[in-house]
């Protein structure tokens, strides 16, 4: 997460320097298309390689690609020379960063799901998630400190170096969990019989439990993108200077991370251990309903700031950890193929739906009230779905610990 939060602000500045804010909605759609094809490659690799080769290979590819971008932009700065090739590589860089967190974080959570039992996950996933939040906070602060001293593009090798440090940690976790290449090779021939580039999508379609998880992911990313869009509109209307806008957004993201850490460490373990995964998953849609009703009452910048911080803190902490816990009772096909498809494509479909709402809203001149009403309606529809997921999860983890909820559909 530290490496990603170094790249994330760079992605935004590269986008604004090359394309501009007018193409924001179109890039959301382009990113979804790119992510779909990336998920096919991801699923195929997960099916045909061992966990050790799969995880370390992906990390190595991203490190090499980051260094490659740095070498090119070093000789051809985008703020000075904007050639067709530079525009093309800048576009590739934007899409690359959008896939980065999914390709690097998804294998980590899949591996963690292999290492822990459901009861262990309820106690420990909150603390593990807090590590990611702390990494995001460190990456943001590191970028703010080094950007003026090293230059924006010289942050690329810093990100690559930090990412390289994760490889020995991954190898240690694999060894700790007894997930050796030799042991996995005995099972691989059985898996190859079912191999397919669209295996992740096939699993989502065929297994209702996995389809419910995918639907929750789409609803959550859709609602969160709407909240983010509302905040951007309010900032553009009330803060005219670029420096004011940058300071405001930096402060918002800082508070999101600061609120997420205690939620990770204190609230998440309590909810998961005593109230269950359903109660933990319900917290975000309830927060979105309350926050959107507040926006409907008074759509001021302060209200939007508060709603943004509160909902994104819940999204990055208790909701993220609870969602990962849903995969623990599932088999490897769900953990590595279906999960990868959901994380890569499902997370992009929500923003695409938001882009469609933005285009329709702009055409008809819809205001904050309409967007908030859509979020309230989506969140209300979200809650019954969580109840059915809770039921499937409880059946798999209490009555019969060997029962896979995805297989029981």
Secondary structure by P-SEA (a helix, b strand, c coil): caaaaaaaaaaaaaaaacccccaaaaaaaaaaaaaaaaaaaaaaaaacccaaaaaaaaaaaaaaaaaaaaaaaaaccccccccaaaaaaaaaaaaaaaaaaaaaaaaaaaaaaaaccaaaaaacaaaaaaaaaaaaaaaaaaaaacccccccccaaaaaaaaaaaaaaaaaaaaaaacccaaaaaaaaaaaaaacccaaaaaaaaacaaaaaaaaaaaaaaaaaaaaaaaaaaaaaaccccaaaaaaaaaaaaaaaaaaaaaaacccaaaaaacccaaaaaaaaaaaaaaaaaaaaacccaaaaaaaaaaaaaaaacaaaaaaaaaacccccccccaaaaaaaacaaaaaaaaaaaaaaaaaaacccaaaaaaaaaaaaaaaaaaaaaaaaaaaaaccccccccccccc
